[in-house]
Amino acid sequence: MESSIVCADIFIKGKMEKREIREEIAKAIEKATRSLKSELSKKNEELRSMSQELVVLKTQIKELRAQLSKNSSNSSKPPSSDGLRKPNPKSLRKRGERKTGGQVVI
């Protein structure tokens, strides 16, 4: 965008030689190119930094998920470390044939 403004200014100034016009346009293009290269370099550095951070965060998430999935039955942790997420106890008794409930009052 900046180069188009410069080009417009060049033509408005009046009669210039073609060589001078080309030099002005070349300078404007060179300046814009340097600016874009600098911006691209900064963005690439940001991207590298974010990629490294992403790898670290993914590793941390993996480790934390592994910790969450452990309890006393699948690791060497004591049962007291299970906290409130203890599995419900399962009865070894078989279910009876009678309906549940109390005595019938007649």
Secondary structure, DSSP 8 states (H G I E B T S, - for coil): -HHHHHHHHHHHT----HHHHHHHHHHHHHHHHHHHHHHHHHHHHHHHHHHHHHHHHHHHHHHHHHHHT--TTTSS--GGGGTT--------S---SS-SS-----
